[in-house]
Amino acid sequence: MAHQLRFRTARDLYMSYPAVIRDMTALPTDQPSLEFCRSLLAGRVPEEAITFCAYLLPERAAVWWAHECLSHLTELLDGQDQALLALVSAWVSDPDSPQHRAALSAAAAAQPVTPAAWLVVAAGWRDNGWAGEPLSPFPAGHAINAGVLTGLARVSLEDRAPVLSAFVEMGIQMARA
């Protein structure tokens, strides 16, 4: 039995998440989603493939994908980010656990400027945990994108392209699963 993607085409994703237009310059097409994602990766701004993956995956899966991306960069993350990644992992396993609220509190204290803090914010937005915050109208994909790209920015220039490609391929594989 063939797996059905959430969004058959790039245009379908853009129509479901109008906020993606604020995060990407690429215009939507009727290309199949995964084909569009790969064309972004090969294009002028390959980071937009990360952005597309952040919105393409279901929110909880996208948080997990971002967690896995950042887990490959642990030597570039400080102790606080590593602790936040552990909280994100616990949240993905059991979103109703008290650890989820602890993660939200930690992110609020950190002011989401670090990669893992953005993932915690994504988990909070997904659960409408920050309904009163000014950024809450953004979908979780916005924070997931910020987290992965902030982590990627810490990778050396000579290693950035292969790491970016590996992150996108991981997202594509998760979208197929």
ABEGO torsion letter per residue (X at the ends): XBBBBABABAAAAAAABAAAAAABABBBBABBAAAAAAAAAABABAAAAAAAAAAABBAAAAAAAAAAAAAAAAAABBAAAAAAAAAAAAAAABAABAAAAAAAAAAAAAEBABAAAAAAAAAAAAAGAAAABAAAABBAAAAAAAAAAAAAAABBAAAAAAAAAAAAAAAAAAAAX
